[in-house]
Amino acid sequence: MNMKKLTLLIFLLIGSGWQVLLACEVCKSNQPKVLENVTHGAGPSGMIDYVITWSAIILVCITLFLSIKYLIRPQENNPDHIKNIVLNENN
């Protein structure tokens, strides 16, 4: 399969699945305005649901930021570090 066909296939798969993620009409009418077209089922039942959701969002954002930061610049200069076993094996 060439790259053009593979790219087209990926776009079709991604493009065809977006409607599944949206809420149905019944769920949309039962949700608060903020989550109107995002979730299925019953909406948040109280303030604790919002606290849990926002806490999870904050934790995911912090984790994503730190993982990208340490992936780009690991700041590990110790010659005995485990990564040097792999790096020095090729020399």
Helices and strands as residue ranges (DSSP letters): H 3-16, H 18-21, H 25-30, G 33-35, H 47-72, H 83-89
